[in-house]
C-alpha cells in the first residue's frame, strides 16, 4: 500500500488508512495506470479560480533528504503556487519521506497575486523497477486532470517567479507543448568540487544560450524544472501507443518525450526569464556516470532502431543540436590527441619550431569562454577565473572528452548496462570506471611511442609532414567557428 503522509505523522510509513479521521489520502501503488483522476485529490480544486489554469506538480525523489526540504519550500514560496504538489519517493534508503512529510497537508499562502491554496502529498511507492520514469508516471496519474504538469527534480530550487513566468508563456500560445526554465548550478563549493561545478555551469550556460538563440526552441525539456501541457502529453501517448507519457526504453526519458512532443506538432520552448538552481555533480565518478548516461542516451535517440520503441530519428529537429555536439566533441578529441602526438614526435627529432600563430586558437577560446561567463545571470568570480585561466577550461574539456569516448565505446560494444544504476552507485561514492579513459590513453601513448621509435627517420618525417597540415587545417576551421560564435549577437539573453 502506498502511504501519503501528513504533518505530525510519527512514522513516514504508518498506514493512514487505519486512522479514524481523514488526514490525507491513501492511493494503491499499482504498476499500471488507468489515468482516472483520483477523487481523493478533488478537494485541491476547492477555492481555486475557474478563470486560471490548474498546475499539478510532481517531484520524483530518490535519496533526496538533504535537498527535498529546500525544493518544497521553494515551491511554496512561488508567486504562483502549484495547485497541488505530489512528492513521489521511490527506491529510497534515506530519510527523504520523513523530511518531506513535515510539509504534507494543506497550505494557504498569500502572495502578490492574491490568496492561494495548495496541498502537499508525500507518496512512498517503495521499490520501483522503473526508477525515475516510474515515479514520473505515477505522479502523472495523479495530475492528468490538471491543465499542466510541473516536473521538478528533487534537488532543484527555482526563483520565486519561475512558475508564474512559465505559466504565463505556455497559456499564451496553445502551440506550446512544454516549456523549460534556464538551469544553472549554485557554486558554493571549494577544491575539486568547485572546479567541477564551474565546468558544469559553463557547460549548462553554453547549452541554454544555444537553445535561446535557436528561436528559444528547447531541444530537451529537462526534468529539472519544466511545465508540460497535459493535453500534449495525452496526444503523445495516443500517437505512440503508450500507456504513460514517459517510457523506460530510453536512458534520457526527458529527451525522448521532448522529441515526441515536437513530433506531435507542438513547440518545445525555453523561457528567457524563469530560472532554477539544480544539483551538480561534485566528484569525478558521479560526473562521469551522469554525462556518460546523457551522451549514451542521446546516441540511442540519434541512431535508428536501438532499443524498445526508441526508433531513432537522426534528422529530427531536436536532434540536430545533438549531432553538432557529437561532431564538435569528435573534432576536439582529434585535434588534441593529434597535436600531442605530433608535438612529441617533432620534439623527438628536434624538428619542432614554435610559431605565435598557434596562440590564436587559444586566445579565441579564452575570449569565447569569457563572453560566455559574462552572459551568466548569476556569475561569480569563479566563473570569470575559469574562463580566463586557460588550464581549468582545458582540463574540463579533457574530462568531457573522456565521457564522450566512454559513451560511444559502451554504445558500440552493444553491452547492456544499467546507466541509471551506475549513476546511483557513483553518487554514493562507488565505481572506478571513470579512470578507464586515462588508463587506456596511457597504454595507447606508450604503444605509439614504442612504434615511433621502431620507425625509420624517413617514415617519421613523412608522418610529421602529412600530420601537421591536417591538424592545422582542422584547427583553422575550429578557430573560424569560435570567431563566428564570438561575434554572434546574443540579443541580451542571460543564462
C-alpha positions in Angstrom: 0.0 0.0 0.0 1.3 3.4 -0.9 1.2 5.8 2.1 0.7 9.5 1.8 1.8 11.2 5.0 0.6 14.3 6.7 2.2 16.8 9.1 3.0 15.4 12.5 3.0 11.7 11.4 5.2 9.8 13.7 6.3 7.3 11.0 6.5 8.0 7.3 5.3 4.5 6.6 2.4 4.4 9.0 -0.8 3.1 7.4 -3.0 6.2 7.5 -6.0 4.2 6.4 -6.3 2.8 9.9 -6.7 6.3 11.4 -10.2 7.4 12.3 -10.1 10.8 10.6 -9.0 11.7 7.0 -5.7 13.4 7.4 -4.6 12.5 3.9 -5.4 10.2 1.1 -4.3 6.6 0.5 -3.7 5.5 -3.1 -2.8 2.0 -4.1 0.6 1.7 -5.8 -0.4 -0.2 -8.9 2.2 -0.9 -11.6 -0.2 0.2 -14.4 -2.1 3.5 -14.5 -5.7 3.8 -15.6 -5.5 7.6 -15.9 -8.6 8.2 -13.8 -8.3 11.4 -11.7 -8.2 10.2 -8.1 -11.3 11.5 -6.2 -9.1 11.9 -3.1 -7.5 15.0 -4.6 -10.7 16.7 -5.8 -10.5 18.9 -2.7 -7.4 20.5 -4.0 -9.6 22.4 -6.5 -11.7 23.9 -3.8 -11.3 27.6 -3.7 -9.4 27.7 -7.0 -10.5 30.3 -9.5 -12.1 28.8 -12.6 -10.5 31.6 -14.6 -7.0 30.5 -14.3 -5.2 27.3 -15.4 -4.5 24.5 -13.0 -1.0 23.2 -12.4 -0.2 19.9 -10.7 3.4 19.5 -9.6 5.3 16.1 -9.5 8.6 15.7 -7.7 10.2 12.3 -8.3 12.6 11.9 -5.3 15.3 9.3 -4.7 17.5 9.7 -1.7 17.0 13.5 -1.5 16.9 14.0 2.2 19.5 16.9 2.0 17.6 18.9 -0.6 13.9 18.0 -0.6 13.0 20.5 2.1 14.5 23.4 0.1 12.7 22.2 -3.0 9.3 22.1 -1.4 9.9 25.4 0.4 10.9 26.9 -2.9 7.6 25.8 -4.5 5.6 27.2 -1.5 7.4 30.5 -1.9 6.4 30.9 -5.5 4.4 33.9 -6.6 2.2 31.4 -8.4 2.0 28.3 -6.2 1.1 25.0 -7.9 -2.4 23.9 -7.1 -1.1 20.6 -5.8 2.4 19.2 -5.0 3.0 15.4 -5.2 6.3 14.2 -3.8 6.8 10.7 -5.2 9.5 8.9 -3.3 10.9 5.7 -4.8 13.7 3.2 -4.0 14.8 5.5 -1.2 17.2 4.4 1.6 17.4 7.6 3.5 15.0 10.0 5.3 13.5 11.6 2.2 10.0 10.6 3.2 10.3 11.8 6.8 11.7 15.2 5.7 9.1 15.7 3.0 6.3 14.7 5.4 6.9 17.8 7.5 5.3 19.8 4.7 2.5 17.4 3.9 -1.1 18.8 4.1 -2.9 21.9 3.0 -1.2 25.3 2.8 -2.9 28.7 2.4 -0.5 31.2 1.1 -0.8 34.9 0.4 1.4 36.3 -2.4 1.3 39.5 -4.5 -1.0 37.6 -6.9 -3.5 37.1 -4.0 -4.6 34.3 -1.7 -3.6 30.9 -3.0 -4.2 27.3 -1.8 -2.2 24.2 -2.4 -1.8 20.8 -0.8 1.3 18.7 -0.4 1.1 14.9 -0.7 4.0 12.6 0.0 3.9 9.2 -1.7 6.3 6.4 -0.7 5.9 3.9 -3.6 8.7 1.7 -2.3 10.7 -0.4 -4.7 10.2 0.8 -8.2 12.0 -1.0 -11.0 11.3 1.8 -13.4 13.1 4.3 -11.2 12.6 8.0 -12.1 10.4 7.1 -15.1 8.1 5.1 -12.8 7.9 7.9 -10.3 7.0 10.4 -13.0 4.3 8.3 -14.5 2.8 7.6 -11.0 2.7 11.3 -10.5 1.2 11.9 -13.9 -1.7 9.6 -13.0 -2.5 11.9 -10.1 -2.4 15.2 -12.0 -3.6 14.3 -15.5 -6.9 16.1 -14.8 -5.0 19.4 -14.5 -4.2 21.7 -17.4 -0.4 21.5 -16.8 2.1 19.2 -15.2 5.1 20.9 -13.5 8.0 18.4 -13.3 10.6 19.3 -10.6 13.7 17.3 -9.7 14.3 16.5 -6.0 17.3 18.8 -5.9 16.0 21.8 -7.9 15.1 25.1 -6.3 13.6 27.8 -8.6 13.5 31.5 -8.3 10.2 32.7 -6.8 8.7 33.8 -10.1 9.6 30.7 -12.1 6.2 29.0 -12.1 4.4 32.3 -12.8 6.7 33.0 -15.8 6.4 29.5 -17.2 2.6 29.5 -16.9 2.2 33.0 -18.4 4.0 31.9 -21.6 2.5 28.4 -22.0 -1.0 29.7 -21.7 -0.3 32.5 -24.1 0.3 30.1 -27.0 -1.7 26.9 -27.4 1.1 25.6 -29.7 3.5 25.2 -26.8 3.6 21.6 -25.5 6.2 22.2 -22.9 8.5 25.0 -21.6 11.6 24.7 -19.5 13.4 27.1 -17.1 17.0 28.1 -17.5 19.1 25.8 -15.4 22.3 26.6 -13.6 24.2 25.2 -10.5 24.9 27.2 -7.4 28.7 27.1 -6.8 29.2 27.2 -3.0 31.9 24.5 -3.1 35.7 24.5 -2.7 38.5 22.5 -4.1 37.9 19.8 -6.8 34.1 20.1 -6.3 34.2 23.9 -7.1 36.3 23.2 -10.2 33.8 20.6 -11.5 30.8 22.8 -10.7 32.4 25.7 -12.6 32.8 23.4 -15.6 29.2 22.3 -15.4 28.0 25.9 -15.0 29.9 26.8 -18.2 28.5 23.7 -20.0 24.9 24.5 -18.9 25.3 28.1 -20.0 26.5 27.2 -23.4 23.6 24.7 -23.9 21.0 27.2 -22.6 22.3 30.0 -24.8 22.4 27.8 -27.9 18.7 26.9 -27.4 17.8 30.5 -26.7 19.4 31.7 -29.9 17.6 29.0 -31.9 14.3 30.8 -31.5 14.1 29.7 -27.9 13.3 26.2 -29.2 14.4 23.8 -26.4 16.0 20.5 -27.6 15.4 18.9 -24.2 12.6 19.8 -21.8 14.7 18.9 -18.7 13.0 17.2 -15.8 14.7 19.7 -13.5 12.0 22.3 -13.8 9.6 22.2 -16.8 5.9 22.7 -17.4 4.1 20.3 -19.8 0.6 20.6 -21.3 -1.3 17.6 -20.2 -3.3 17.8 -23.5 0.0 17.5 -25.4 1.1 14.5 -23.2 -2.2 12.8 -24.0 -1.6 13.3 -27.7 1.9 11.9 -27.4 0.6 8.8 -25.6 -2.1 8.3 -28.3 0.3 8.8 -31.2 3.0 6.5 -29.8 0.6 3.9 -28.4 1.9 4.4 -24.9 0.0 4.0 -21.6 2.2 6.6 -19.9 4.0 9.8 -21.1 7.5 8.6 -20.1 8.8 5.3 -21.2 11.7 3.3 -19.8 13.2 2.5 -23.3 15.5 5.4 -23.2 18.4 6.5 -20.9 17.2 10.1 -21.4 13.5 10.0 -20.8 13.2 13.8 -20.9 14.9 14.0 -24.4 12.7 11.2 -25.8 9.5 12.9 -24.5 10.7 16.2 -25.9 11.1 14.6 -29.3 7.6 13.1 -29.1 6.0 16.4 -28.1 7.7 18.1 -31.1 6.7 15.2 -33.4 3.1 15.7 -32.2 3.2 19.2 -33.7 3.8 21.2 -30.5 6.6 23.6 -29.7 9.2 22.9 -27.0 10.4 26.2 -25.6 12.9 27.6 -23.1 11.9 30.6 -21.0 14.3 33.6 -21.2 13.5 34.6 -17.6 12.4 31.6 -15.5 15.4 30.2 -13.6 16.2 27.3 -11.4 19.3 26.0 -9.5 19.9 22.3 -9.9 22.1 19.9 -8.1 25.5 19.4 -9.6 28.0 16.6 -9.6 30.8 17.2 -7.2 33.0 14.1 -7.8 34.7 12.8 -10.9 32.8 9.5 -10.6 29.4 11.0 -10.3 30.0 13.5 -13.1 31.3 10.7 -15.3 28.3 8.5 -14.7 25.8 11.3 -15.3 27.5 12.6 -18.5 28.0 9.1 -19.9 24.3 8.3 -19.3 23.3 11.5 -21.1 25.6 11.0 -24.0 24.7 7.3 -24.3 21.0 8.1 -24.3 21.4 10.8 -26.9 23.3 8.4 -29.2 20.5 5.9 -28.9 18.0 8.6 -30.0 20.2 9.6 -32.9 20.9 6.1 -34.1 17.9 4.3 -35.7 16.4 1.2 -34.2 18.2 0.7 -30.9 16.0 -0.4 -28.0 12.4 -0.9 -27.4 10.3 1.7 -29.2 13.2 4.1 -29.4 13.2 4.0 -33.2 15.9 6.6 -33.7 15.2 9.8 -35.6 18.6 11.1 -36.8 17.0 14.1 -38.7 14.6 15.1 -36.0 14.8 18.9 -35.4 15.5 18.4 -31.7 18.4 16.1 -32.5 20.3 18.4 -34.9 21.9 20.1 -31.9 23.0 16.6 -30.7 24.7 15.8 -33.9 26.6 19.1 -33.8 27.6 18.5 -30.2 28.9 15.0 -31.0 30.7 16.2 -34.2 32.3 19.0 -32.2 33.4 16.7 -29.5 34.9 14.3 -32.1 36.8 17.2 -33.7 38.1 18.4 -30.3 39.3 14.9 -29.5 41.1 14.5 -32.8 42.8 17.9 -32.6 44.1 17.4 -29.1 45.3 13.9 -29.5 46.9 14.6 -32.8 48.6 17.7 -31.5 50.1 15.9 -28.5 51.3 13.0 -30.7 52.8 15.3 -33.4 54.4 17.6 -30.8 56.0 14.6 -29.1 57.2 13.3 -32.5 58.6 16.6 -33.5 60.4 17.1 -30.2 62.0 13.7 -30.5 63.5 14.7 -33.8 64.3 18.3 -32.7 62.1 19.4 -35.6 59.5 21.5 -33.7 59.5 25.2 -34.5 57.2 27.4 -32.3 55.0 29.9 -34.2 52.9 32.6 -32.5 50.1 31.7 -34.9 49.4 28.7 -32.6 48.3 31.1 -29.9 45.4 32.5 -31.9 43.1 29.5 -31.3 43.9 29.6 -27.6 43.2 33.3 -27.4 40.0 32.9 -29.3 38.9 30.1 -26.9 39.6 32.3 -23.9 37.6 35.2 -25.4 34.7 32.9 -26.1 34.8 31.4 -22.6 34.9 34.9 -21.0 32.0 36.1 -23.1 30.0 33.0 -22.0 30.9 33.7 -18.4 29.7 37.3 -18.8 26.4 36.0 -20.2 25.7 34.1 -16.9 22.9 35.7 -14.9 24.5 34.7 -11.6 28.1 34.7 -12.5 30.8 34.8 -9.8 34.5 35.5 -9.8 34.9 31.7 -10.1 33.2 31.7 -13.5 35.4 34.5 -14.7 38.6 32.8 -13.5 37.5 29.5 -15.0 37.2 31.3 -18.4 40.3 33.5 -18.1 42.8 30.9 -16.9 43.4 28.5 -19.8 44.1 25.4 -17.7 40.7 24.9 -15.9 38.6 25.0 -19.1 41.1 22.8 -21.0 41.3 20.2 -18.2 37.5 20.2 -18.0 37.4 19.7 -21.8 39.6 16.6 -21.5 37.2 15.3 -18.8 34.3 15.8 -21.1 36.1 14.1 -23.9 36.6 11.0 -21.7 32.8 10.9 -21.1 32.3 11.2 -24.8 34.7 8.4 -25.6 33.3 6.2 -22.8 29.7 6.6 -24.0 30.5 5.8 -27.6 32.6 2.8 -26.6 29.8 1.5 -24.5 27.3 2.0 -27.3 29.4 0.4 -30.0 30.2 -2.6 -27.7 26.4 -3.3 -27.6 26.9 -4.3 -24.0 23.7 -3.8 -22.0 24.4 -1.6 -19.0 22.0 0.0 -16.4 23.3 3.5 -16.6 20.8 4.7 -14.0 22.2 2.1 -11.5 25.8 3.1 -12.3 25.0 6.8 -11.7 23.3 6.0 -8.4 26.3 3.9 -7.4 28.8 6.7 -8.4 26.8 9.3 -6.4 27.2 7.1 -3.4 31.0 7.0 -3.9 31.2 3.7 -5.7 32.7 2.8 -9.1 36.0 3.5 -10.7 35.2 3.2 -14.4 35.8 7.0 -14.8 39.6 6.2 -14.7 39.3 3.8 -17.7 39.9 6.5 -20.3 43.1 7.7 -18.6 44.4 4.1 -18.3 43.6 3.4 -22.0 45.1 6.7 -23.1 48.4 6.0 -21.2 48.5 2.5 -22.7 47.9 3.8 -26.2 50.6 6.5 -25.8 53.2 4.0 -24.6 52.3 1.7 -27.5 52.6 4.5 -30.0 55.9 5.7 -28.5 57.4 2.2 -29.0 56.1 2.1 -32.6 57.5 5.5 -33.3 61.0 4.5 -32.1 60.9 1.5 -34.3 60.1 3.6 -37.4 62.9 4.9 -39.6 63.7 8.6 -40.0 62.0 8.8 -43.4 58.8 7.3 -42.1 58.8 9.6 -39.1 59.4 12.7 -41.2 56.6 11.6 -43.6 54.1 11.3 -40.8 55.0 14.7 -39.5 54.9 16.2 -43.0 51.4 14.9 -43.5 50.0 15.2 -40.0 50.8 18.8 -39.2 49.0 20.3 -42.2 45.9 18.2 -41.4 45.9 19.4 -37.8 46.5 22.9 -39.0 43.5 22.9 -41.4 41.1 21.5 -38.7 42.4 24.0 -36.2 41.8 26.9 -38.6 38.2 25.7 -39.2 37.7 25.4 -35.4 39.0 28.9 -34.9 36.7 30.3 -37.5 33.7 28.6 -35.8 34.7 30.1 -32.5 35.0 33.5 -34.1 31.5 33.2 -35.5 30.2 32.4 -32.1 32.2 35.2 -30.6 30.7 37.9 -32.8 27.2 36.4 -32.9 24.5 38.6 -31.4 23.1 37.3 -28.1 20.1 39.6 -28.0 20.6 40.4 -24.4 19.9 36.9 -23.2 21.3 36.0 -19.8 21.8 32.3 -18.8 
